[in-house]
Every structure is written in C-alpha cells, then in structure tokens.
Amino acid sequence: MTVNEILPLLVPLIVIQLLLMALALRDLLRPERRVRGGNKGVWAMVIIFGELLGPLLYLAAGRIED
C-alpha cells in the first residue's frame, strides 16, 4: 500500500481522535467537573496519551454526574 492509499483511511480517524480529545479535555477543565479518583491530572494524561480509547474511557466512566 502506498501513502496515497493509506491517507484517506487515516485522515478520518485522526480527525475523530482530535475531536474526542478536545471534547474530553474541554469537559475535564470545567471548574465544577468532578472526576472518579479526584485527580484531573491523571485523567488529562489518560485522555492525551490514550489514543482513541482514552477520551472514550473518560467520557464513559471518568466523569461523576451530579
């Protein structure tokens, strides 16, 4: 496979990953947001370094809904 064949497959995944990261980080940085474990720094690392699964994990299980 060449770069021209792979690129159309990768671009949508990269865009989805960046959008999920931005959404999760925006939610995490809200002052009133409480998170499981109480440590927003750890969740920020999970979101940033967790590829696609990090933001999904945070959005599904990391937030504490009041």
PDB file of N, CA, C and O in Angstrom, chain B, residues numbered from 101:
ATOM      1  N   MET B 101       0.839  -1.186   0.000  1.00  0.00           N
ATOM      2  CA  MET B 101       0.000   0.000   0.000  1.00  0.00           C
ATOM      3  C   MET B 101       0.885   1.250   0.000  1.00  0.00           C
ATOM      4  O   MET B 101       1.930   1.304   0.649  1.00  0.00           O
ATOM      5  N   THR B 102       0.435   2.224  -0.734  1.00  0.00           N
ATOM      6  CA  THR B 102       1.178   3.473  -0.803  1.00  0.00           C
ATOM      7  C   THR B 102       0.547   4.491   0.144  1.00  0.00           C
ATOM      8  O   THR B 102      -0.530   4.271   0.697  1.00  0.00           O
ATOM      9  N   VAL B 103       1.238   5.591   0.310  1.00  0.00           N
ATOM     10  CA  VAL B 103       0.738   6.668   1.168  1.00  0.00           C
ATOM     11  C   VAL B 103      -0.587   7.198   0.627  1.00  0.00           C
ATOM     12  O   VAL B 103      -1.483   7.534   1.402  1.00  0.00           O
ATOM     13  N   ASN B 104      -0.714   7.273  -0.666  1.00  0.00           N
ATOM     14  CA  ASN B 104      -1.957   7.776  -1.262  1.00  0.00           C
ATOM     15  C   ASN B 104      -3.143   6.844  -1.006  1.00  0.00           C
ATOM     16  O   ASN B 104      -4.291   7.289  -1.038  1.00  0.00           O
ATOM     17  N   GLU B 105      -2.888   5.583  -0.757  1.00  0.00           N
ATOM     18  CA  GLU B 105      -3.953   4.637  -0.445  1.00  0.00           C
ATOM     19  C   GLU B 105      -4.307   4.649   1.049  1.00  0.00           C
ATOM     20  O   GLU B 105      -5.464   4.460   1.424  1.00  0.00           O
ATOM     21  N   ILE B 106      -3.310   4.870   1.878  1.00  0.00           N
ATOM     22  CA  ILE B 106      -3.499   4.838   3.328  1.00  0.00           C
ATOM     23  C   ILE B 106      -4.077   6.152   3.856  1.00  0.00           C
ATOM     24  O   ILE B 106      -4.888   6.140   4.782  1.00  0.00           O
ATOM     25  N   LEU B 107      -3.675   7.260   3.288  1.00  0.00           N
ATOM     26  CA  LEU B 107      -4.070   8.573   3.782  1.00  0.00           C
ATOM     27  C   LEU B 107      -5.584   8.769   3.875  1.00  0.00           C
ATOM     28  O   LEU B 107      -6.048   9.287   4.892  1.00  0.00           O
ATOM     29  N   PRO B 108      -6.376   8.387   2.879  1.00  0.00           N
ATOM     30  CA  PRO B 108      -7.829   8.553   3.018  1.00  0.00           C
ATOM     31  C   PRO B 108      -8.434   7.732   4.163  1.00  0.00           C
ATOM     32  O   PRO B 108      -9.514   8.059   4.654  1.00  0.00           O
ATOM     33  N   LEU B 109      -7.757   6.689   4.582  1.00  0.00           N
ATOM     34  CA  LEU B 109      -8.226   5.890   5.710  1.00  0.00           C
ATOM     35  C   LEU B 109      -7.825   6.501   7.045  1.00  0.00           C
ATOM     36  O   LEU B 109      -8.571   6.416   8.021  1.00  0.00           O
ATOM     37  N   LEU B 110      -6.656   7.113   7.087  1.00  0.00           N
ATOM     38  CA  LEU B 110      -6.138   7.669   8.332  1.00  0.00           C
ATOM     39  C   LEU B 110      -6.732   9.023   8.689  1.00  0.00           C
ATOM     40  O   LEU B 110      -6.943   9.302   9.869  1.00  0.00           O
ATOM     41  N   VAL B 111      -7.003   9.857   7.721  1.00  0.00           N
ATOM     42  CA  VAL B 111      -7.477  11.215   7.996  1.00  0.00           C
ATOM     43  C   VAL B 111      -8.761  11.226   8.825  1.00  0.00           C
ATOM     44  O   VAL B 111      -8.823  11.967   9.805  1.00  0.00           O
ATOM     45  N   PRO B 112      -9.788  10.444   8.485  1.00  0.00           N
ATOM     46  CA  PRO B 112     -10.995  10.455   9.331  1.00  0.00           C
ATOM     47  C   PRO B 112     -10.727   9.974  10.760  1.00  0.00           C
ATOM     48  O   PRO B 112     -11.304  10.510  11.705  1.00  0.00           O
ATOM     49  N   LEU B 113      -9.866   8.978  10.927  1.00  0.00           N
ATOM     50  CA  LEU B 113      -9.534   8.507  12.271  1.00  0.00           C
ATOM     51  C   LEU B 113      -8.809   9.566  13.078  1.00  0.00           C
ATOM     52  O   LEU B 113      -9.076   9.729  14.269  1.00  0.00           O
ATOM     53  N   ILE B 114      -7.905  10.277  12.454  1.00  0.00           N
ATOM     54  CA  ILE B 114      -7.179  11.342  13.139  1.00  0.00           C
ATOM     55  C   ILE B 114      -8.123  12.474  13.527  1.00  0.00           C
ATOM     56  O   ILE B 114      -8.023  13.015  14.628  1.00  0.00           O
ATOM     57  N   VAL B 115      -9.026  12.828  12.642  1.00  0.00           N
ATOM     58  CA  VAL B 115      -9.988  13.893  12.942  1.00  0.00           C
ATOM     59  C   VAL B 115     -10.896  13.480  14.100  1.00  0.00           C
ATOM     60  O   VAL B 115     -11.153  14.281  14.998  1.00  0.00           O
ATOM     61  N   ILE B 116     -11.378  12.249  14.087  1.00  0.00           N
ATOM     62  CA  ILE B 116     -12.229  11.760  15.179  1.00  0.00           C
ATOM     63  C   ILE B 116     -11.458  11.764  16.494  1.00  0.00           C
ATOM     64  O   ILE B 116     -11.994  12.175  17.524  1.00  0.00           O
ATOM     65  N   GLN B 117     -10.222  11.319  16.471  1.00  0.00           N
ATOM     66  CA  GLN B 117      -9.402  11.293  17.680  1.00  0.00           C
ATOM     67  C   GLN B 117      -9.209  12.696  18.231  1.00  0.00           C
ATOM     68  O   GLN B 117      -9.366  12.914  19.432  1.00  0.00           O
ATOM     69  N   LEU B 118      -8.875  13.639  17.383  1.00  0.00           N
ATOM     70  CA  LEU B 118      -8.654  15.015  17.845  1.00  0.00           C
ATOM     71  C   LEU B 118      -9.933  15.646  18.381  1.00  0.00           C
ATOM     72  O   LEU B 118      -9.893  16.370  19.376  1.00  0.00           O
ATOM     73  N   LEU B 119     -11.054  15.386  17.741  1.00  0.00           N
ATOM     74  CA  LEU B 119     -12.324  15.920  18.231  1.00  0.00           C
ATOM     75  C   LEU B 119     -12.694  15.325  19.588  1.00  0.00           C
ATOM     76  O   LEU B 119     -13.139  16.048  20.479  1.00  0.00           O
ATOM     77  N   LEU B 120     -12.514  14.026  19.750  1.00  0.00           N
ATOM     78  CA  LEU B 120     -12.797  13.391  21.036  1.00  0.00           C
ATOM     79  C   LEU B 120     -11.881  13.926  22.131  1.00  0.00           C
ATOM     80  O   LEU B 120     -12.330  14.170  23.251  1.00  0.00           O
ATOM     81  N   MET B 121     -10.607  14.107  21.818  1.00  0.00           N
ATOM     82  CA  MET B 121      -9.671  14.657  22.794  1.00  0.00           C
ATOM     83  C   MET B 121     -10.074  16.062  23.199  1.00  0.00           C
ATOM     84  O   MET B 121     -10.069  16.388  24.386  1.00  0.00           O
ATOM     85  N   ALA B 122     -10.422  16.896  22.237  1.00  0.00           N
ATOM     86  CA  ALA B 122     -10.816  18.271  22.528  1.00  0.00           C
ATOM     87  C   ALA B 122     -12.087  18.299  23.381  1.00  0.00           C
ATOM     88  O   ALA B 122     -12.172  19.063  24.342  1.00  0.00           O
ATOM     89  N   LEU B 123     -13.056  17.483  23.036  1.00  0.00           N
ATOM     90  CA  LEU B 123     -14.301  17.420  23.794  1.00  0.00           C
ATOM     91  C   LEU B 123     -14.043  16.967  25.232  1.00  0.00           C
ATOM     92  O   LEU B 123     -14.546  17.576  26.175  1.00  0.00           O
ATOM     93  N   ALA B 124     -13.271  15.912  25.396  1.00  0.00           N
ATOM     94  CA  ALA B 124     -12.987  15.377  26.726  1.00  0.00           C
ATOM     95  C   ALA B 124     -12.176  16.369  27.562  1.00  0.00           C
ATOM     96  O   ALA B 124     -12.463  16.557  28.744  1.00  0.00           O
ATOM     97  N   LEU B 125     -11.174  17.000  26.966  1.00  0.00           N
ATOM     98  CA  LEU B 125     -10.366  17.974  27.710  1.00  0.00           C
ATOM     99  C   LEU B 125     -11.180  19.206  28.082  1.00  0.00           C
ATOM    100  O   LEU B 125     -11.028  19.743  29.179  1.00  0.00           O
ATOM    101  N   ARG B 126     -12.035  19.654  27.182  1.00  0.00           N
ATOM    102  CA  ARG B 126     -12.896  20.797  27.493  1.00  0.00           C
ATOM    103  C   ARG B 126     -13.809  20.478  28.675  1.00  0.00           C
ATOM    104  O   ARG B 126     -14.001  21.306  29.566  1.00  0.00           O
ATOM    105  N   ASP B 127     -14.362  19.279  28.672  1.00  0.00           N
ATOM    106  CA  ASP B 127     -15.212  18.868  29.782  1.00  0.00           C
ATOM    107  C   ASP B 127     -14.406  18.741  31.077  1.00  0.00           C
ATOM    108  O   ASP B 127     -14.862  19.167  32.138  1.00  0.00           O
ATOM    109  N   LEU B 128     -13.228  18.164  30.992  1.00  0.00           N
ATOM    110  CA  LEU B 128     -12.374  17.968  32.164  1.00  0.00           C
ATOM    111  C   LEU B 128     -11.981  19.298  32.807  1.00  0.00           C
ATOM    112  O   LEU B 128     -11.896  19.392  34.031  1.00  0.00           O
ATOM    113  N   LEU B 129     -11.744  20.313  31.997  1.00  0.00           N
ATOM    114  CA  LEU B 129     -11.266  21.597  32.503  1.00  0.00           C
ATOM    115  C   LEU B 129     -12.363  22.491  33.080  1.00  0.00           C
ATOM    116  O   LEU B 129     -12.074  23.568  33.602  1.00  0.00           O
ATOM    117  N   ARG B 130     -13.607  22.055  32.989  1.00  0.00           N
ATOM    118  CA  ARG B 130     -14.679  22.830  33.628  1.00  0.00           C
ATOM    119  C   ARG B 130     -14.445  22.827  35.134  1.00  0.00           C
ATOM    120  O   ARG B 130     -14.217  21.766  35.715  1.00  0.00           O
ATOM    121  N   PRO B 131     -14.498  23.995  35.779  1.00  0.00           N
ATOM    122  CA  PRO B 131     -14.190  24.059  37.216  1.00  0.00           C
ATOM    123  C   PRO B 131     -15.112  23.203  38.088  1.00  0.00           C
ATOM    124  O   PRO B 131     -14.672  22.665  39.104  1.00  0.00           O
ATOM    125  N   GLU B 132     -16.366  23.073  37.709  1.00  0.00           N
ATOM    126  CA  GLU B 132     -17.300  22.324  38.536  1.00  0.00           C
ATOM    127  C   GLU B 132     -17.268  20.818  38.278  1.00  0.00           C
ATOM    128  O   GLU B 132     -17.942  20.065  38.981  1.00  0.00           O
ATOM    129  N   ARG B 133     -16.505  20.366  37.293  1.00  0.00           N
ATOM    130  CA  ARG B 133     -16.457  18.942  36.929  1.00  0.00           C
ATOM    131  C   ARG B 133     -15.736  18.135  38.003  1.00  0.00           C
ATOM    132  O   ARG B 133     -14.613  18.465  38.384  1.00  0.00           O
ATOM    133  N   ARG B 134     -16.375  17.090  38.483  1.00  0.00           N
ATOM    134  CA  ARG B 134     -15.748  16.141  39.401  1.00  0.00           C
ATOM    135  C   ARG B 134     -15.457  14.867  38.626  1.00  0.00           C
ATOM    136  O   ARG B 134     -16.223  14.472  37.748  1.00  0.00           O
ATOM    137  N   VAL B 135     -14.335  14.224  38.961  1.00  0.00           N
ATOM    138  CA  VAL B 135     -13.927  13.016  38.237  1.00  0.00           C
ATOM    139  C   VAL B 135     -13.684  11.879  39.219  1.00  0.00           C
ATOM    140  O   VAL B 135     -13.416  12.101  40.400  1.00  0.00           O
ATOM    141  N   ARG B 136     -13.785  10.660  38.708  1.00  0.00           N
ATOM    142  CA  ARG B 136     -13.503   9.489  39.539  1.00  0.00           C
ATOM    143  C   ARG B 136     -12.036   9.515  39.939  1.00  0.00           C
ATOM    144  O   ARG B 136     -11.160   9.773  39.114  1.00  0.00           O
ATOM    145  N   GLY B 137     -11.784   9.250  41.192  1.00  0.00           N
ATOM    146  CA  GLY B 137     -10.420   9.269  41.700  1.00  0.00           C
ATOM    147  C   GLY B 137      -9.996  10.660  42.148  1.00  0.00           C
ATOM    148  O   GLY B 137      -8.998  10.804  42.853  1.00  0.00           O
ATOM    149  N   GLY B 138     -10.741  11.682  41.749  1.00  0.00           N
ATOM    150  CA  GLY B 138     -10.483  13.047  42.187  1.00  0.00           C
ATOM    151  C   GLY B 138      -9.248  13.711  41.612  1.00  0.00           C
ATOM    152  O   GLY B 138      -8.911  14.820  42.026  1.00  0.00           O
ATOM    153  N   ASN B 139      -8.559  13.079  40.674  1.00  0.00           N
ATOM    154  CA  ASN B 139      -7.330  13.644  40.142  1.00  0.00           C
ATOM    155  C   ASN B 139      -7.492  13.977  38.658  1.00  0.00           C
ATOM    156  O   ASN B 139      -7.422  13.093  37.804  1.00  0.00           O
ATOM    157  N   LYS B 140      -7.705  15.239  38.366  1.00  0.00           N
ATOM    158  CA  LYS B 140      -7.889  15.660  36.975  1.00  0.00           C
ATOM    159  C   LYS B 140      -6.607  15.505  36.157  1.00  0.00           C
ATOM    160  O   LYS B 140      -6.672  15.285  34.947  1.00  0.00           O
ATOM    161  N   GLY B 141      -5.457  15.617  36.796  1.00  0.00           N
ATOM    162  CA  GLY B 141      -4.187  15.460  36.087  1.00  0.00           C
ATOM    163  C   GLY B 141      -4.022  14.074  35.489  1.00  0.00           C
ATOM    164  O   GLY B 141      -3.567  13.925  34.355  1.00  0.00           O
ATOM    165  N   VAL B 142      -4.393  13.071  36.256  1.00  0.00           N
ATOM    166  CA  VAL B 142      -4.305  11.689  35.761  1.00  0.00           C
ATOM    167  C   VAL B 142      -5.261  11.502  34.587  1.00  0.00           C
ATOM    168  O   VAL B 142      -4.906  10.878  33.588  1.00  0.00           O
ATOM    169  N   TRP B 143      -6.479  12.045  34.707  1.00  0.00           N
ATOM    170  CA  TRP B 143      -7.439  11.912  33.612  1.00  0.00           C
ATOM    171  C   TRP B 143      -6.962  12.654  32.368  1.00  0.00           C
ATOM    172  O   TRP B 143      -7.190  12.196  31.248  1.00  0.00           O
ATOM    173  N   ALA B 144      -6.303  13.792  32.555  1.00  0.00           N
ATOM    174  CA  ALA B 144      -5.754  14.518  31.399  1.00  0.00           C
ATOM    175  C   ALA B 144      -4.725  13.655  30.673  1.00  0.00           C
ATOM    176  O   ALA B 144      -4.696  13.621  29.443  1.00  0.00           O
ATOM    177  N   MET B 145      -3.880  12.958  31.435  1.00  0.00           N
ATOM    178  CA  MET B 145      -2.883  12.076  30.820  1.00  0.00           C
ATOM    179  C   MET B 145      -3.559  10.915  30.089  1.00  0.00           C
ATOM    180  O   MET B 145      -3.130  10.532  29.001  1.00  0.00           O
ATOM    181  N   VAL B 146      -4.609  10.360  30.681  1.00  0.00           N
ATOM    182  CA  VAL B 146      -5.344   9.263  30.034  1.00  0.00           C
ATOM    183  C   VAL B 146      -5.937   9.756  28.715  1.00  0.00           C
ATOM    184  O   VAL B 146      -5.859   9.068  27.698  1.00  0.00           O
ATOM    185  N   ILE B 147      -6.527  10.946  28.738  1.00  0.00           N
ATOM    186  CA  ILE B 147      -7.142  11.494  27.524  1.00  0.00           C
ATOM    187  C   ILE B 147      -6.095  11.746  26.448  1.00  0.00           C
ATOM    188  O   ILE B 147      -6.311  11.403  25.285  1.00  0.00           O
ATOM    189  N   ILE B 148      -4.974  12.334  26.816  1.00  0.00           N
ATOM    190  CA  ILE B 148      -3.964  12.717  25.832  1.00  0.00           C
ATOM    191  C   ILE B 148      -3.196  11.514  25.296  1.00  0.00           C
ATOM    192  O   ILE B 148      -2.977  11.401  24.089  1.00  0.00           O
ATOM    193  N   PHE B 149      -2.789  10.618  26.186  1.00  0.00           N
ATOM    194  CA  PHE B 149      -1.942   9.504  25.758  1.00  0.00           C
ATOM    195  C   PHE B 149      -2.714   8.219  25.488  1.00  0.00           C
ATOM    196  O   PHE B 149      -2.114   7.212  25.111  1.00  0.00           O
ATOM    197  N   GLY B 150      -4.015   8.233  25.672  1.00  0.00           N
ATOM    198  CA  GLY B 150      -4.810   7.022  25.496  1.00  0.00           C
ATOM    199  C   GLY B 150      -5.318   6.813  24.089  1.00  0.00           C
ATOM    200  O   GLY B 150      -6.189   5.975  23.857  1.00  0.00           O
ATOM    201  N   GLU B 151      -4.776   7.576  23.139  1.00  0.00           N
ATOM    202  CA  GLU B 151      -5.208   7.450  21.744  1.00  0.00           C
ATOM    203  C   GLU B 151      -6.716   7.633  21.649  1.00  0.00           C
ATOM    204  O   GLU B 151      -7.248   8.578  22.231  1.00  0.00           O
ATOM    205  N   LEU B 152      -7.416   6.768  20.941  1.00  0.00           N
ATOM    206  CA  LEU B 152      -8.872   6.867  20.827  1.00  0.00           C
ATOM    207  C   LEU B 152      -9.581   6.391  22.092  1.00  0.00           C
ATOM    208  O   LEU B 152     -10.654   6.894  22.426  1.00  0.00           O
ATOM    209  N   LEU B 153      -8.996   5.436  22.791  1.00  0.00           N
ATOM    210  CA  LEU B 153      -9.660   4.861  23.959  1.00  0.00           C
ATOM    211  C   LEU B 153      -9.633   5.781  25.175  1.00  0.00           C
ATOM    212  O   LEU B 153     -10.555   5.733  25.989  1.00  0.00           O
ATOM    213  N   GLY B 154      -8.623   6.604  25.325  1.00  0.00           N
ATOM    214  CA  GLY B 154      -8.516   7.492  26.478  1.00  0.00           C
ATOM    215  C   GLY B 154      -9.696   8.442  26.610  1.00  0.00           C
ATOM    216  O   GLY B 154     -10.342   8.472  27.658  1.00  0.00           O
ATOM    217  N   PRO B 155      -9.995   9.227  25.565  1.00  0.00           N
ATOM    218  CA  PRO B 155     -11.164  10.108  25.662  1.00  0.00           C
ATOM    219  C   PRO B 155     -12.475   9.350  25.840  1.00  0.00           C
ATOM    220  O   PRO B 155     -13.355   9.793  26.578  1.00  0.00           O
ATOM    221  N   LEU B 156     -12.607   8.208  25.165  1.00  0.00           N
ATOM    222  CA  LEU B 156     -13.827   7.420  25.311  1.00  0.00           C
ATOM    223  C   LEU B 156     -13.970   6.892  26.735  1.00  0.00           C
ATOM    224  O   LEU B 156     -15.068   6.895  27.291  1.00  0.00           O
ATOM    225  N   LEU B 157     -12.877   6.444  27.320  1.00  0.00           N
ATOM    226  CA  LEU B 157     -12.896   5.959  28.695  1.00  0.00           C
ATOM    227  C   LEU B 157     -13.291   7.077  29.653  1.00  0.00           C
ATOM    228  O   LEU B 157     -14.115   6.873  30.545  1.00  0.00           O
ATOM    229  N   TYR B 158     -12.704   8.256  29.467  1.00  0.00           N
ATOM    230  CA  TYR B 158     -13.056   9.386  30.324  1.00  0.00           C
ATOM    231  C   TYR B 158     -14.533   9.740  30.188  1.00  0.00           C
ATOM    232  O   TYR B 158     -15.228   9.898  31.192  1.00  0.00           O
ATOM    233  N   LEU B 159     -15.015   9.865  28.955  1.00  0.00           N
ATOM    234  CA  LEU B 159     -16.407  10.266  28.742  1.00  0.00           C
ATOM    235  C   LEU B 159     -17.392   9.218  29.253  1.00  0.00           C
ATOM    236  O   LEU B 159     -18.486   9.566  29.700  1.00  0.00           O
ATOM    237  N   ALA B 160     -17.020   7.942  29.194  1.00  0.00           N
ATOM    238  CA  ALA B 160     -17.918   6.874  29.621  1.00  0.00           C
ATOM    239  C   ALA B 160     -17.852   6.604  31.121  1.00  0.00           C
ATOM    240  O   ALA B 160     -18.876   6.327  31.745  1.00  0.00           O
ATOM    241  N   ALA B 161     -16.660   6.682  31.703  1.00  0.00           N
ATOM    242  CA  ALA B 161     -16.531   6.234  33.097  1.00  0.00           C
ATOM    243  C   ALA B 161     -15.828   7.219  34.022  1.00  0.00           C
ATOM    244  O   ALA B 161     -15.918   7.065  35.240  1.00  0.00           O
ATOM    245  N   GLY B 162     -15.145   8.208  33.505  1.00  0.00           N
ATOM    246  CA  GLY B 162     -14.342   9.086  34.340  1.00  0.00           C
ATOM    247  C   GLY B 162     -15.094  10.210  35.014  1.00  0.00           C
ATOM    248  O   GLY B 162     -14.685  10.689  36.072  1.00  0.00           O
ATOM    249  N   ARG B 163     -16.183  10.631  34.414  1.00  0.00           N
ATOM    250  CA  ARG B 163     -16.929  11.762  34.957  1.00  0.00           C
ATOM    251  C   ARG B 163     -17.883  11.300  36.043  1.00  0.00           C
ATOM    252  O   ARG B 163     -18.427  10.197  35.994  1.00  0.00           O
ATOM    253  N   ILE B 164     -18.072  12.172  37.024  1.00  0.00           N
ATOM    254  CA  ILE B 164     -19.071  11.920  38.051  1.00  0.00           C
ATOM    255  C   ILE B 164     -20.211  12.887  37.790  1.00  0.00           C
ATOM    256  O   ILE B 164     -20.044  14.102  37.894  1.00  0.00           O
ATOM    257  N   GLU B 165     -21.359  12.346  37.454  1.00  0.00           N
ATOM    258  CA  GLU B 165     -22.532  13.161  37.194  1.00  0.00           C
ATOM    259  C   GLU B 165     -23.240  13.466  38.498  1.00  0.00           C
ATOM    260  O   GLU B 165     -23.483  12.567  39.303  1.00  0.00           O
ATOM    261  N   ASP B 166     -23.573  14.732  38.709  1.00  0.00           N
ATOM    262  CA  ASP B 166     -24.280  15.125  39.934  1.00  0.00           C
ATOM    263  C   ASP B 166     -25.752  14.983  39.794  1.00  0.00           C
ATOM    264  O   ASP B 166     -26.492  15.273  40.734  1.00  0.00           O
TER     265      ASP B 166
END
